């Protein structure tokens, strides 16, 4: 199947850098949640998911999405050959991305529940990315 998402080639060794960013962002989301800063929590959770997706796409497919963040989940499915675990991770990422514009650029505030769900999803994506990259012996 031909690539449908515009990408940028990235050496596989850079997957670990993107993964470490994802882990830091997800941990930062937890800290912000503890301080009841729910907008920051959700923004960090979203970007953790994006970085985790980038890490896997680089590690498995040696390429990174160069379009909008909305296409990151599409590329994740592509590099995983549409396998069920990649589709599940892409679904989680899409849910996070759905709130991105409203929280970052519009007059919407994240609720405690939004932040809790964001943390749960970013932790799931980051943990999945870690396992995927460990199997590929990239971290």
Secondary structure, DSSP 8 states (H G I E B T S, - for coil): ----S-EEE--GGGHHHHHHHHHHHHHHHHHHHHTT-HHHHHHHHHHHHHHHHHHHHHHHHSEEE-S-GGGHHHHHHHHTTT-HHHHHHHHHHHHHHHTHHHHHHSS----HHHHHHHHHHHHHHHHHHHHHHHHTT--
